[in-house]
Amino acid sequence: MPLLWVDQKTWDWLVSAVARIDRNLIGVARTLQTVEREMAAVDDAVKALETQVQANTDAEQSAIGLIQNLATLIQQNAGDPTAINALATKLKNSADSLAAAVVANTPAAET
């Protein structure tokens, strides 16, 4: 029912415009929900990446400490072949353990 100052044609146009706006808002709300889900997935991926970066950094720092300690031990025992052989065995064992850890924690390539 038209109001006194609005004719039927104008009233119909206003109703149509409001209906269009409502449909657009529903579309925007759906798009926003999709974006929120995608952002949550990205956030989870970033957190996982941060965790992995920290694990890598920790492993790298551990390896650096091991190498520095080994260099010091070699210098201290340069005149003792038995001690040098023991250090070489220790180094091989550490390298084998590190290699096994890398293999165990490397995801399989996707095909």
C-alpha positions as CSV (number, residue, x, y, z in Angstrom):
1,M,0.0,0.0,0.0
2,P,1.7,3.3,-1.1
3,L,2.2,6.1,1.3
4,L,0.7,9.5,0.6
5,W,4.0,11.0,-0.7
6,V,5.2,8.0,-2.7
7,D,3.4,6.7,-5.8
8,Q,3.0,3.0,-6.5
9,K,5.8,2.9,-9.1
10,T,8.3,4.5,-6.6
11,W,7.1,2.2,-3.9
12,D,7.6,-0.9,-6.1
13,W,11.1,0.4,-7.0
14,L,12.0,0.9,-3.3
15,V,10.7,-2.6,-2.4
16,S,12.7,-4.1,-5.3
17,A,15.8,-2.1,-4.3
18,V,15.6,-3.3,-0.7
19,A,15.2,-6.9,-1.9
20,R,18.3,-6.5,-4.1
21,I,20.2,-5.1,-1.2
22,D,19.1,-8.0,1.0
23,R,20.3,-10.5,-1.6
24,N,23.6,-8.7,-1.9
25,L,24.1,-8.7,1.8
26,I,23.3,-12.5,2.0
27,G,26.0,-13.0,-0.7
28,V,28.5,-10.8,1.2
29,A,27.8,-12.8,4.4
30,R,28.4,-16.1,2.6
31,T,31.6,-14.8,1.0
32,L,32.8,-13.5,4.4
33,Q,32.1,-16.9,6.0
34,T,34.2,-18.5,3.2
35,V,37.0,-16.0,3.7
36,E,36.9,-16.6,7.5
37,R,37.3,-20.4,6.9
38,E,40.1,-19.9,4.5
39,M,41.9,-17.5,6.9
40,A,41.5,-20.0,9.7
41,A,43.2,-22.6,7.5
42,V,46.0,-20.2,6.6
43,D,46.4,-19.4,10.3
44,D,46.7,-23.1,11.1
45,A,49.3,-23.5,8.3
46,V,51.3,-20.5,9.6
47,K,51.3,-21.9,13.1
48,A,52.5,-25.3,11.8
49,L,55.2,-23.6,9.8
50,E,56.3,-21.5,12.8
51,T,56.5,-24.7,14.9
52,Q,58.6,-26.4,12.1
53,V,60.9,-23.4,11.7
54,Q,61.5,-23.4,15.5
55,A,62.3,-27.2,15.4
56,N,64.7,-26.7,12.5
57,T,66.4,-23.7,14.3
58,D,66.7,-25.8,17.4
59,A,68.2,-28.7,15.5
60,E,70.6,-26.4,13.6
61,Q,71.8,-24.8,16.8
62,S,72.3,-28.3,18.3
63,A,74.3,-29.3,15.3
64,I,76.4,-26.1,15.5
65,G,77.1,-26.8,19.2
66,L,78.1,-30.4,18.4
67,I,80.5,-29.4,15.6
68,Q,82.1,-26.7,17.8
69,N,82.5,-29.1,20.7
70,L,83.9,-31.7,18.3
71,A,86.4,-29.2,16.9
72,T,87.6,-28.4,20.4
73,L,87.9,-32.1,21.4
74,I,89.9,-32.8,18.2
75,Q,92.3,-29.9,19.0
76,Q,92.7,-31.0,22.6
77,N,93.4,-34.6,21.5
78,A,95.4,-34.0,18.4
79,G,98.4,-36.0,19.7
80,D,96.4,-39.0,20.9
81,P,95.4,-41.3,18.0
82,T,93.1,-43.5,20.2
83,A,91.2,-40.4,21.4
84,I,90.9,-39.2,17.8
85,N,89.6,-42.5,16.6
86,A,87.0,-42.5,19.5
87,L,86.0,-39.0,18.4
88,A,85.7,-40.1,14.8
89,T,83.4,-43.0,15.9
90,K,81.3,-40.5,18.0
91,L,81.0,-38.2,15.0
92,K,79.9,-41.0,12.7
93,N,77.3,-42.1,15.3
94,S,76.0,-38.6,15.6
95,A,75.9,-38.2,11.8
96,D,74.0,-41.5,11.4
97,S,71.5,-40.4,14.1
98,L,71.0,-37.0,12.5
99,A,70.6,-38.6,9.0
100,A,68.0,-41.0,10.4
101,A,66.1,-38.2,12.2
102,V,66.0,-36.1,8.9
103,V,64.7,-39.1,7.0
104,A,62.2,-40.0,9.7
105,N,60.9,-36.4,9.9
106,T,60.8,-35.6,6.1
107,P,57.3,-35.9,4.7
108,A,56.9,-38.2,1.7
109,A,56.8,-36.4,-1.6
110,E,53.3,-36.0,-2.9
111,T,52.5,-37.6,-6.2
